[in-house]
Amino acid sequence: MEMKHLAGDKRSTDNGNQHEARRPHIPRRSFLQLGAAAAAGVGLEALGAPVPGGTKGSSPNVVFIITDQQHFDTISAAGCSHIRTPGMDRLVRRGTRFRNSYSTNPVCSPARSSMFTGRPTSETGVYKNGLGIRSTVPNLGQWLRQETNYETIYAGKWHVPRGFTHFIPGFRVIQTGIGGQGNVGDTNTSLACEAYLRNRDRSRPFFMVASFLQPHDICEWLRLNCRKMPGLPYPELASELPPLPGNFTFDEREPMAVASRRSGNEGVANEWAEWQWQYYIWSYYRHVEMVDAEVDRVLQALEDNGCSKDTLVVFTADHGEGTAHHQTTRKNNLYDEAARVPLMVSWPGHVPENHCDTSHVVSGLDIVPTICDYVGCEAPPNVRGASLRPLLEGKPDASHSFCVSEVSNNTGRMVRTAGFKYITYRDDPTEQLFDMNSDPGETRNLAGDAQFAETLAEHKRLLREWELQLDVAPNVPAPDTWRG
């Protein structure tokens, strides 16, 4: 099976897309020798075969950890005082975190398609949940198998598309998740990663994905607790409930797509008392703590198996969670609570420790070029992000001055610069502009303020120029909408 994956394999997905793992550029005679060598447990170097990148000792192992629906401000060591996250705290202390990191699309499948391709969701074709990545766009596992000697391993949620997680192009799947709930499947994911680290082939570097479902289980909690409660179910928690966020109120000059999502959240906004919002936040923090235990297991396994000093760890989430900010729950809007995500990078001795980058704007598009940079290969063609390595090594880099996110079936877009955020929705005259330095809670819409007319025009220009470069996938609705 492993050699079949290396040589390339093609399967159909549930939306008709074809995925193909591309073949390494190895002559046929050498390929036959490699097949025999693999059966005998002999590495590439022993045959004198050229290794295109990622040779042992020259590049780090890579562990890519993904959580699902994690609000950016839910890590104890990063300042959240209402939560205990010893696993994620390790990464804060041992690495660099990016304060202004954004999802390319605050919905599960779309965001994941970008994290594994370096392409925006209008290019991957995954503009909503449940779709597969466009067949002409390689995912990171496929690319690393073609360009390097890395073993590519996957454990946990895939979701690009739903189902078929027993086969992910470019990866050897060691665990697929169970039942679509993190409280059931996440422990199996971390245990599978731990087992792999104990038993792996040490002649090759590895790229391992640990993709967890929590704290996404908050969606089930919301379904079970969406109506007004007569009182706090556990009165003893009254003194432990976290306060409401400072931007619990909001500027009502919103695009209709945002306002309608709030009123449609199963009656939540209309029926909850303030204490019930607080109880929801408290419960969400407990979901984050659940996944932190699994993250900690993976990090401890790296330590126990002597890998930690030779391993680059990248940690992020696909999107955020409303957590009562702007009186929202869940995701699928472009306020920071849904669109902003934690991002941390750690590699002892190579990445600054206990450091927070607050100057640059980064996104899920940057993950593929960053990992390719560290493993020693070129990024795939047409990636729209840029490697974070220059920033992590303290070098000048102008690549991360703004980012763009998409949302709601390709109907909404956001431009985030160092100082401002601009949001617009198709066929909606209401635009939003926020000063992210003086108003980080996005409570004062400046789009109609003449004082900020030039700032608004500049962000619209950035968006227009960004859109003109896009190779929009054929299946994306209204592909010319943003051509202006």
Secondary structure, 3 states (H helix, E strand, C coil): CHHHHHHCCEEECCCCCEEECCCCCCCHHHHHHHHHHHHHCCCHHHHCCCCCCCCCCCCCEEEEEEECCCCCCCCHHHCCCCCCCHHHHHHHHHEEEECCEECCCCCHHHHHHHHCCCCCHHHHCCCCCCCCCCCCCCCHHHHHHHHCCCEEEEEECCCCCCCCCCCCCCCEEEECCCCCCHHHHHHHHHHHHHHHHHHCCCCCCEEEEEECCCCCCHHHHHHHCCCCCCCCCCHHHHHHCCCCCCCCCCCCCCCHHHHHHHHCCCCHHHHCCHHHHHHHHHHHHHHHHHHHHHHHHHHHHHHHCCCHHHEEEEEEECCCCCCCHHHCCCCCCCCHHHHECCEEEECCCCCCCCEEECCCCEEHHHHHHHHHHHHCCCCCCCCCCCCCHHHHCCCCCCCCCEEEEEECCCCEEEEEECCEEEEEECCCCCCEEEECCCCCCCCCCCCCCHHHHHHHHHHHHHHHHHHHCCCCCCCCCCCCHHHC
